[in-house]
Amino acid sequence: MTGGSTQQDARALAASLLPHLQEACSGRLHRVIWFKADWQRGGAATGRGEWILPSGESVEVIIKVPVRPRELIWLERLQESDAGDGKPVVPVLHASGTTLGGYDLAWIVIERIPHGPLGMRWHKEHIRRVADAAAVFSEAADAWPAEEADPRVEDWSQMIDGARHSVRINEPADQSHWANLLKRLSRNIDELVERWRDRETRHWIHGDLHLANALSRVGMQRGPVTLIDLAEVRPGHWLEDAVFLERQLWAAPERLVSSKPVKAMAKARKARGLEVEARWEDLAMIRRALLAGTAPTFIRSEGHPRFFRACLQQLERSLDALKLKR
């Protein structure tokens, strides 16, 4: 089944469940139109509608059916956070449930955020604003112990072996340079993985932090950021979010001149009194080396020439900064 037909089926199911959804919302939900969001993946249906507040005022809302339980859990948990505008760092949750029309389907009705995603148009303040939102998220999420779930454990050795094999058979541009750097990375992989796995992981991270998951109630170039898509929230280290955000800009180094996501995240965390360990810069370099080194493993999805070259440069820069043996 193709992605398009999956989404069509999801919208058809959502449309058939609309009367049940309106009943579950006590008649407050009106004028629902189902649509395909540009950023949407998988079989969820997304709709736009109007919500009647207790005051009688009508506000625009977004409906998602189904959502992963994890997203619903974190939307509920973070409603009391404050992004700096008196509202949560995630969308206001107007209604939700875990069943609909006899189906076990989690669903949500959330406020429609008017500006964004920020990834639609670049501005130098985007990174600082997203870093501030991530710090708000981290502080609020700390109210729930992260020990209830295990952090993600990647098999870096296997992925680096896969990268070396991919470079041999796919013969990308700069093949010999890739081969030499990956050989160097492979020689040091046990030490790097040991240092990375020794990081603190008793806090929650967003797990999918990038500009397409950042919106604003105020404007594209100003105001606090609202974070969406919480389905990947998991225990981890803040540098996982920070380097992932930075990685989206590797192929646009001119943007990294004025916007440094990892430093911005560290600064935002310090401003809120959150933990930022003394060795964070080394940990960031390790994460960069590991992510950049796996690019050939995923050459079908990450093989765009500009991004691929950027990963090669990041790998070399990280290995040199870490002063690893050749």
Number of C-alpha atoms within 10 A of each C-alpha: 5 8 11 13 11 16 20 17 15 20 22 14 15 23 18 12 17 17 14 16 25 14 14 17 17 10 12 17 25 17 11 18 14 19 13 15 10 6 8 11 13 11 18 21 27 24 20 20 20 21 25 16 12 8 6 9 9 15 13 17 24 22 27 18 24 22 22 17 16 16 19 20 13 17 24 16 15 20 16 15 17 17 21 14 12 9 16 23 29 29 25 20 18 18 19 20 18 15 15 20 14 8 9 11 15 19 24 23 26 22 22 18 22 13 17 20 21 22 15 11 11 13 14 14 14 22 26 21 22 29 26 25 26 26 26 23 23 19 17 19 20 14 12 11 12 18 12 10 12 12 18 10 8 10 9 18 16 11 19 24 16 18 21 22 15 19 21 15 8 11 13 17 12 11 13 13 12 25 18 14 18 27 16 16 23 18 14 15 19 13 11 22 17 10 13 17 12 10 15 12 18 18 20 25 28 24 20 20 26 23 20 16 19 25 27 23 19 15 15 23 17 13 17 24 34 27 26 21 22 23 18 14 18 22 22 23 18 26 23 19 22 27 22 19 22 18 20 13 19 20 17 13 11 10 15 15 9 11 19 19 24 24 17 18 27 22 18 22 22 13 11 13 11 16 10 15 11 8 9 16 15 15 20 20 22 22 21 23 25 24 19 25 27 24 25 27 20 13 16 9 9 15 16 12 12 12 19 20 20 18 26 21 15 21 26 20 15 21 22 13 12 15 9 14 10 12
